[in-house]
Amino acid sequence: MNLSDDLMLPLSSEELDELEDFLLSDTHDDKSMTLDMLDGFLASLAVGPSLVMPDEWLPMVMDVEGGGAFSFASPEEASRITSLVIRYMNSVVSVFDDDPDGYEPLFDRCMFDDPEEEALAVKAWSLGFIIGMELRWDEWLPVFGSDEKEENAEQLLLAPVFLLSGTDENMPELNDEEREAWRDMIPESVAGLYRYWQPSRGEMPQ
């Protein structure tokens, strides 16, 4: 197995824990993404309208606001964490290439101690998805339609993401039942976005 093959291996549960511990470590001053945010971010890049190369999106993982330079503790740590994130990205891409309807966001694969913790995970995932969109915002605009008065099917696919992200201050607070209903729509919505962009999307990085 060569290095390229290694980068195609999905992360084990232990490696996901390792990556999460790194992202949550105090040395980052709360600048890095959480694992749930990263999961949504990578899903957005995987299903979006065009290829985004790792050298553009990787810095965002460590500094979600500015994507500036990040100092690792050592070259070995830099290599290890970068490898984990690239493998994570490749595994997300593989899911959509093989079976878009089989996609499960991270929060659907986790157990939570209480509903509030789960709601925060879903919100972080949704925010991560939007951050990924912002890297190619102009290219995402066709999804929103040309007429603000006329909603299209693709625009509705994004409704769960934006509603659960809490980014629209004009939207009323969702109750638990509404939040769960929108949450359950995310896998289908993301698969629909993948199919929408698939004819024009270039090959994703390996």
HELIX and SHEET records of a PDB file:
HELIX    1   1 LEU A    3  ASP A    6  1                                   4    
HELIX    2   2 SER A   13  LEU A   23  1                                  11    
HELIX    3   3 ASP A   26  HIS A   28  5                                   3    
HELIX    4   4 LEU A   35  VAL A   47  1                                  13    
HELIX    5   5 PRO A   54  MET A   62  1                                   9    
HELIX    6   6 PRO A   75  ASP A   98  1                                  24    
HELIX    7   7 PRO A  100  GLY A  102  5                                   3    
HELIX    8   8 LEU A  106  ASP A  108  5                                   3    
HELIX    9   9 PRO A  115  GLU A  134  1                                  20    
HELIX   10  10 TRP A  137  TRP A  140  1                                   4    
HELIX   11  11 LEU A  141  PHE A  144  5                                   4    
HELIX   12  12 ALA A  153  LEU A  157  1                                   5    
HELIX   13  13 ALA A  159  SER A  165  1                                   7    
HELIX   14  14 ASP A  176  TRP A  197  1                                  22    
HELIX   15  15 GLN A  198  SER A  200  5                                   3    
END                                                                             
